[in-house]
Amino acid sequence: MPATLLVVVLLALLAFSFPIFIAILAGTVLSFELLGPGMPGQVLPQRMVEGVNVFALLAVPLFIFAADIIGRGQIGRRLVELMESFVGHLRGGLAIATVLSCAFFGAISGIGAAAVVSIGPIVYPAMRRMGYSQNFTVGLILSASTLAMLIPPGVAMIIYAVQTSNSVAQVFLAGLCAGVVFVLFLSAWAYIYARRTGIATQERVPIPERLRRLKQAGWALGLPAVIFGGIYGGVFTPTEAAAVACVYAALVEVLVYRQLSLWDLLKITRPSAIMIAALLILISAGSLMSWFLTVENVPSQIASILDGVPSGAVLAMINALFLVAGMFIDPNSAVIILAPLIHPTVTALGLDGVHLGAVIVFNLAIGMITPPFGLNIFIAIPTFRISYMDAVKGVLPFILISLIVLALITYVPVLTTWLPALTHG
């Protein structure tokens, strides 16, 4: 069976640490040439080009560039100061402010790793001075940073929507709903922890000072307002919103906050271009694999095997698959490889593709903080100058909280589908 050969080659090359795009291409091409349908060879590069020749996919490189600009600027600090002024006086207020700052930063950047390096160095020393333990502080920052994957404009959400032909706007709303639920759980745990450990509360910030900080952060808050308002107000598409985000972020950091110079912007383009190029190559390889599996009728075969299996059990299997995948490969790669295979299978069983997007991306967000290869764990080591084991100890309780939230959004679909259904109707 060609699909079996593809999987064997793919896993074997990944086991020997080959780049993911090479593993995908090698497995697909070998399966195609040895056991495939015998189409002309030029079909393969054509399918790869078609995989990235998608208008909605333009949003991904643009949001990545915007995130790199934001990560180097002052927006993160302004958000932390603003959130702390409004909730800092509550029990666990600084921790709650950290969660909210990561959520708003996610609504600006769409990349979780950017929140770790932008928000983390600001709140980490402040939380330690307040009496929060190192484990709790690291765990909270790393888990809250994954909100950027869920809250629009999460890059993984865009890739999922493009790879599965779902509406980007609808998937965004499902991710937003999941992100709000996660914010509530993280904030509740921050309150409980602070109460149990006797963390002191801060003085209430006077209203004039709150207004001053609100004014300072106004430009930062304007970016998610422009993105959301533009997309759901019908002013522009998600792709056009990404272009607006780039221009807006550049103008704010260069002309308003004056944190970056034009030369800094030029230097930022280099790492952005490298990441974008690697991602687009990966997407093109994944689209070729997805097309080959479709030609081989693999989704229909899987759907026939699962026919009669309760939907709850199917969702549990999907969660297990993506949780394990998230432990070993990056979220974007997991979406590119697995989503096109899983999506037609579960939709054939009557499950909602938009709900599935929120479930899949939340699984992969958990993978960002899950040993052995959670990306945020490795980013935390140099950022907070801690060991690998210190980071792992910090995230373990938050992985449990994340799994509870995952179970809720998986088996109570209305939590993520009510808003997309409302706007779609």
ABEGO torsion letter per residue (X at the ends): XAAAAAAAAAAAAAAAGBBAAAAAAAAAAAAAAAABAGBBAAAAAAAAAAAABBAAAAAAAAAAAAAAAAAABAAAAAAAAAAAAAAAABBGAAAAAAAAAAAAAAAAAGBAAAAAAAAAAAAAAAAAAAGBBAAAAAAAAAAAAAAAAABOBBAAAAAAAAAAGBBAAAAAAAAAAAAAAAAAAAAAAAAAAAAAAGBBBBBBBBAAAAAAAAAAAAAAAAAAAAAAAAAAAGABBAAAAAAAAAAAAAAAAAAAAGABBAAAAAAAAAAAAAAAAAAAAAAAAAAAAAAAAAAAGAAAAAAAAABGBBAAAAAAAAAAAAAAAAAABBAAAAAAAAAAAAAAAAAAAGBBAAAAAAAAAAAAAAAAABOAABAAAAAAAAAAGBBAAAAAAAAAAAAAAAAAAAAAAAABAAAAAAAAAAAAX
